[in-house]
Amino acid sequence: MRHSFQGLRFGIAAKLYLQVALSVGLVTALAGGAIFLSRQAEWVAHALYEDGFLQLQDALSLDKLLEQHRRLVGSAPAELERERLREIEQTLVVVEAKLAAAL
């Protein structure tokens, strides 16, 4: 069985040009793939930062606010001075507002 390309013979120059064209095409495809994957990696890193690190900071901030609230509530009944009680009450209102905003 003979192919229809039997009479078609390429010279060495045509073969080299074909090889160069294929190489350039493959290098272009690899470069495009590398650029695409680098953009994907950048997006994933940004998403990880947003989802992980910032939420961790929010959790730590919430933990600090809850600890401050617990200390204020725990120390309030022990105080007998009206001025000190007013200061604690004002601070407690501010902390509760921050807690409500954080939740």
C-alpha positions as CSV (number, residue, x, y, z in Angstrom):
1,M,0.0,0.0,0.0
2,R,1.6,3.2,-1.1
3,H,0.7,6.6,0.3
4,S,-0.4,9.5,-1.9
5,F,2.6,11.4,-0.6
6,Q,5.0,9.2,-2.3
7,G,5.8,11.6,-5.0
8,L,6.0,14.5,-2.6
9,R,9.6,14.8,-1.3
10,F,10.7,17.6,0.9
11,G,14.2,19.0,0.8
12,I,16.4,19.4,3.8
13,A,15.6,23.1,4.0
14,A,11.8,22.5,4.1
15,K,12.3,19.8,6.8
16,L,14.4,22.3,8.9
17,Y,11.8,25.0,8.5
18,L,9.0,22.6,9.5
19,Q,11.1,21.6,12.6
20,V,11.7,25.3,13.5
21,A,8.0,26.1,13.1
22,L,7.0,23.2,15.3
23,S,9.6,24.2,17.9
24,V,8.4,27.8,18.0
25,G,4.8,26.6,18.3
26,L,5.6,24.3,21.2
27,V,7.7,27.0,23.0
28,T,4.9,29.5,22.5
29,A,2.4,27.0,23.9
30,L,4.6,26.3,26.9
31,A,5.1,30.0,27.6
32,G,1.4,30.6,27.4
33,G,0.7,27.7,29.8
34,A,3.3,29.0,32.2
35,I,1.8,32.5,32.2
36,F,-1.7,31.1,32.7
37,L,-0.6,28.9,35.5
38,S,1.3,31.7,37.2
39,R,-1.8,33.8,37.1
40,Q,-3.8,30.9,38.6
41,A,-1.2,30.5,41.4
42,E,-1.4,34.2,42.1
43,W,-5.2,34.0,42.4
44,V,-5.0,31.0,44.6
45,A,-2.5,32.7,46.9
46,H,-4.6,35.8,47.1
47,A,-7.7,33.7,47.9
48,L,-5.8,31.7,50.6
49,Y,-4.6,35.0,52.1
50,E,-8.1,36.4,52.1
51,D,-9.8,33.2,53.4
52,G,-7.1,32.1,55.9
53,F,-4.9,34.9,57.2
54,L,-7.5,37.6,57.4
55,Q,-10.1,35.4,59.1
56,L,-7.4,34.3,61.6
57,Q,-6.8,38.0,62.4
58,D,-10.5,38.5,62.8
59,A,-10.8,35.5,65.1
60,L,-7.9,36.7,67.2
61,S,-9.4,40.2,67.4
62,L,-12.7,38.6,68.4
63,D,-10.9,36.6,71.1
64,K,-9.3,39.7,72.5
65,L,-12.6,41.5,72.6
66,L,-14.3,38.6,74.4
67,E,-11.5,38.5,76.9
68,Q,-11.8,42.2,77.5
69,H,-15.6,41.9,77.9
70,R,-15.2,39.0,80.3
71,R,-12.7,41.0,82.5
72,L,-15.0,44.1,82.5
73,V,-18.0,42.1,83.4
74,G,-16.1,40.2,86.1
75,S,-14.7,43.3,87.7
76,A,-17.8,45.5,87.6
77,P,-19.7,44.1,90.6
78,A,-16.6,44.4,92.8
79,E,-16.4,48.2,92.3
80,L,-18.4,50.5,94.6
81,E,-17.4,53.9,93.3
82,R,-19.9,55.4,91.0
83,E,-17.3,57.1,88.8
84,R,-15.5,53.8,88.2
85,L,-18.7,52.0,87.5
86,R,-19.7,54.6,84.9
87,E,-16.2,54.2,83.2
88,I,-16.6,50.4,83.2
89,E,-20.1,50.7,81.8
90,Q,-19.0,53.1,79.0
91,T,-16.1,50.8,78.2
92,L,-18.4,47.8,78.2
93,V,-20.8,49.5,75.8
94,V,-17.9,50.2,73.4
95,V,-16.6,46.6,73.7
96,E,-20.1,45.2,73.1
97,A,-20.6,47.4,70.1
98,K,-17.3,46.1,68.7
99,L,-18.3,42.5,69.4
100,A,-21.6,43.0,67.7
101,A,-19.8,44.5,64.6
102,A,-17.3,41.6,64.6
103,L,-20.1,39.0,64.6
